[in-house]
Amino acid sequence: MSKKHQPERRDLERRSFEACRTIDVTDRRAMRFWSERLGVPPEDIVEVVKEVGANSTAVALKLQAPHDDRIVPPSLPAR
């Protein structure tokens, strides 16, 4: 009989953070994961979570947004 492949603990942690829709800024392992995933320092993530909440999608979108929030989209041409 062959042994079933047991995923490593690190792989399980990665999947659990990826599956989570919220970012726990108090969890060091979660912050390390999200920092690597989003390509920003943990401090940036904490600041964005304060602005938009802990939803991982909202945080990712905010981090990809232009830093000048005063940018206004162009108006539609008159008909």
C-alpha positions in Angstrom: 0.0 0.0 0.0 1.2 3.5 -0.8 1.1 6.4 1.6 -1.2 9.3 0.7 0.7 12.5 0.0 0.3 14.7 3.1 0.5 18.4 2.2 3.1 20.3 4.1 1.9 22.6 6.9 3.2 25.6 5.0 1.1 24.7 1.9 -2.0 24.3 4.1 -1.3 27.8 5.7 -0.9 29.4 2.2 -4.2 27.9 1.1 -6.0 28.9 4.2 -4.8 32.6 3.8 -5.7 32.6 0.1 -9.2 31.2 0.8 -9.8 33.8 3.5 -11.6 36.9 2.3 -10.4 39.1 5.1 -6.9 40.2 6.2 -6.1 39.8 9.8 -3.6 42.5 10.5 -2.8 41.1 13.9 -1.6 37.7 12.5 2.1 37.9 11.6 1.9 34.9 9.3 -1.1 36.3 7.5 0.6 39.6 7.1 3.7 38.0 5.7 1.5 36.1 3.2 -0.4 39.1 2.1 2.7 41.3 1.9 4.3 38.8 -0.4 1.1 38.3 -2.4 0.4 42.0 -2.9 4.0 43.1 -3.2 3.8 45.8 -0.6 5.2 46.2 3.0 2.9 45.1 5.8 2.6 48.7 7.0 1.0 49.7 3.7 -1.6 46.9 4.1 -2.4 48.1 7.7 -3.0 51.6 6.4 -5.3 50.4 3.6 -7.2 48.2 5.9 -7.9 51.2 8.1 -9.3 53.0 5.0 -11.3 50.3 3.2 -11.7 47.5 5.7 -10.2 44.0 5.9 -11.7 42.6 2.7 -8.8 41.2 0.7 -10.3 42.2 -2.7 -10.9 45.8 -1.6 -7.4 46.0 -0.2 -5.9 44.7 -3.4 -7.9 47.1 -5.5 -7.0 50.1 -3.3 -3.3 49.2 -3.5 -3.5 49.1 -7.3 -5.4 52.3 -7.5 -3.5 55.6 -8.3 -2.1 57.2 -5.2 -3.9 60.5 -6.1 -7.5 59.9 -5.2 -8.4 63.3 -6.7 -8.1 61.8 -10.3 -11.5 62.1 -11.9 -12.4 59.8 -14.8 -12.9 61.6 -18.1 -16.5 62.7 -18.9 -18.5 61.1 -21.7 -18.7 63.1 -24.9 -21.9 65.1 -25.5 -24.4 63.6 -27.9 
